[in-house]
Amino acid sequence: MITAAINILIYTIIFFLIGMYKPNWALFFMKKPNRFMVMVFSIVFFMIAATLFGEGERRKKLEETPASKVSEDSVPVASPVVKPGKN
């Protein structure tokens, strides 16, 4: 998952640079491409790459921790909310 995030990040940087130079090349499927749309797509792809990288790091950390260290204390448990009585 981490390598996929790095690959998406590299492609995003390439897409951004090409799109800023010639928006017609990057957004060939649009009738009137502009640099703003290139920036919007690049931001979305960057957020996807960052989320994948963070999730990959979280899963990697969970795999490295032994099962004995993962206890019930580390799992969040929902507690009931006590509402005050009506007067």
C-alpha positions as CSV (number, residue, x, y, z in Angstrom):
1,M,0.0,0.0,0.0
2,I,2.9,2.3,0.7
3,T,4.5,1.7,-2.6
4,A,1.2,2.4,-4.4
5,A,1.0,5.7,-2.5
6,I,4.5,6.6,-3.6
7,N,3.7,5.7,-7.2
8,I,0.5,7.8,-7.1
9,L,2.5,10.7,-5.7
10,I,5.1,10.5,-8.5
11,Y,2.4,10.3,-11.2
12,T,0.7,13.3,-9.5
13,I,3.8,15.4,-9.6
14,I,4.4,14.5,-13.3
15,F,0.7,15.2,-14.1
16,F,1.0,18.6,-12.3
17,L,4.2,19.7,-14.1
18,I,2.9,18.6,-17.5
19,G,-0.5,20.2,-16.9
20,M,1.0,23.5,-15.8
21,Y,3.2,23.6,-18.9
22,K,0.5,22.5,-21.4
23,P,-3.0,21.8,-19.9
24,N,-4.1,20.3,-23.2
25,W,-1.7,17.4,-22.8
26,A,-2.8,16.5,-19.2
27,L,-6.5,17.1,-19.7
28,F,-6.8,15.8,-23.2
29,F,-10.4,14.6,-22.6
30,M,-11.8,18.1,-21.8
31,K,-12.9,20.6,-24.4
32,K,-11.4,23.7,-22.7
33,P,-8.8,22.5,-20.2
34,N,-7.2,25.1,-17.9
35,R,-4.5,25.2,-15.2
36,F,-7.0,25.5,-12.4
37,M,-8.5,22.1,-13.3
38,V,-5.0,20.7,-13.4
39,M,-4.4,22.0,-9.9
40,V,-7.7,20.6,-8.6
41,F,-7.0,17.1,-10.0
42,S,-3.5,17.3,-8.5
43,I,-4.7,18.2,-5.1
44,V,-7.2,15.4,-5.1
45,F,-4.6,12.9,-6.2
46,F,-2.2,14.2,-3.6
47,M,-4.8,13.7,-0.9
48,I,-5.4,10.1,-2.1
49,A,-1.7,9.4,-2.0
50,A,-1.3,10.9,1.5
51,T,-4.3,8.9,2.8
52,L,-2.9,5.6,1.3
53,F,0.5,6.3,2.7
54,G,-0.9,7.0,6.2
55,E,-3.1,3.9,6.1
56,G,-0.2,1.8,4.9
57,E,2.0,3.1,7.8
58,R,-0.8,2.4,10.3
59,R,-1.2,-1.2,9.1
60,K,2.5,-1.7,9.0
61,K,2.7,-0.6,12.7
62,L,-0.2,-2.9,13.7
63,E,1.5,-5.9,12.0
64,E,4.8,-5.2,13.8
65,T,3.2,-5.0,17.3
66,P,3.0,-8.4,18.9
67,A,-0.5,-9.7,19.8
68,S,0.3,-9.6,23.5
69,K,0.8,-5.8,23.5
70,V,-2.6,-5.3,21.8
71,S,-5.1,-5.5,24.6
72,E,-8.6,-4.4,25.3
73,D,-7.3,-1.1,26.6
74,S,-6.1,-0.1,23.2
75,V,-9.5,-0.6,21.5
76,P,-11.9,2.3,21.9
77,V,-15.2,1.3,23.5
78,A,-18.3,3.3,23.2
79,S,-19.7,4.4,26.5
80,P,-23.3,5.3,27.1
81,V,-24.2,9.0,27.4
82,V,-26.2,9.8,30.6
83,K,-28.8,12.5,30.0
84,P,-30.1,14.5,32.9
85,G,-33.6,13.7,34.0
86,K,-36.5,16.0,32.9
87,N,-37.8,18.3,35.6
